[in-house]
Amino acid sequence: MDKRTVEVKPDTRNHKGFFVQDGPYTLVDIDKSGWALICIDEAVCHYVDPDNLQAAQLEEREAI
């Protein structure tokens, strides 16, 4: 699976029931049991329900 940037929907919980911090994550894999592995960096990763993921929105701001 190609790694891509995703965001979590509001009030997303990980596989242990703890809330996951909002922000961009790298989608690493979806395992055989159905959990999506997402990581902020090499030290902070979470297993979440893939239904709670959405494509990262890149904001385009125009200089005025």
C-alpha positions as CSV (number, residue, x, y, z in Angstrom):
1,M,0.0,0.0,0.0
2,D,1.3,3.5,-0.9
3,K,1.8,5.8,2.1
4,R,-0.4,8.9,1.9
5,T,-1.4,11.7,4.1
6,V,-4.8,11.5,5.8
7,E,-6.7,13.2,8.6
8,V,-8.9,11.8,11.3
9,K,-12.5,12.8,11.6
10,P,-13.5,14.6,14.9
11,D,-13.9,12.4,18.0
12,T,-11.9,9.5,16.4
13,R,-10.7,6.9,19.0
14,N,-7.9,4.4,18.6
15,H,-8.1,0.7,19.2
16,K,-7.7,1.2,22.9
17,G,-10.6,3.7,23.1
18,F,-8.5,6.8,23.5
19,F,-9.1,10.0,21.5
20,V,-6.7,10.6,18.6
21,Q,-5.2,14.1,18.2
22,D,-6.5,16.0,15.1
23,G,-3.9,16.7,12.4
24,P,-2.2,15.1,9.4
25,Y,-1.1,11.5,9.6
26,T,0.6,9.1,7.3
27,L,-1.5,6.1,6.5
28,V,1.0,3.2,6.8
29,D,-1.2,0.1,6.3
30,I,-4.6,-1.5,6.9
31,D,-4.0,-4.8,8.7
32,K,-5.9,-8.1,8.2
33,S,-8.1,-7.4,11.2
34,G,-9.3,-4.2,9.6
35,W,-7.5,-1.5,11.6
36,A,-5.7,1.3,9.8
37,L,-2.2,2.1,11.1
38,I,-1.6,5.9,11.0
39,C,1.5,7.7,12.2
40,I,2.5,11.3,12.9
41,D,6.2,10.3,13.0
42,E,8.2,7.2,13.8
43,A,7.4,7.3,17.5
44,V,3.7,8.2,17.5
45,C,1.3,5.8,15.7
46,H,-2.3,4.7,16.3
47,Y,-4.6,1.9,15.1
48,V,-8.0,3.4,14.1
49,D,-11.1,2.4,12.2
50,P,-10.5,3.2,8.5
51,D,-14.0,4.7,8.3
52,N,-12.7,7.6,10.5
53,L,-10.1,8.7,8.0
54,Q,-10.4,11.3,5.3
55,A,-8.0,12.6,2.7
56,A,-5.9,15.5,4.0
57,Q,-7.1,18.9,2.9
58,L,-4.4,21.2,1.6
59,E,-5.4,24.8,2.1
60,E,-4.5,27.2,-0.7
61,R,-4.2,30.8,0.5
62,E,-3.8,33.6,-1.9
63,A,-1.7,36.6,-1.0
64,I,-3.7,39.8,-1.1
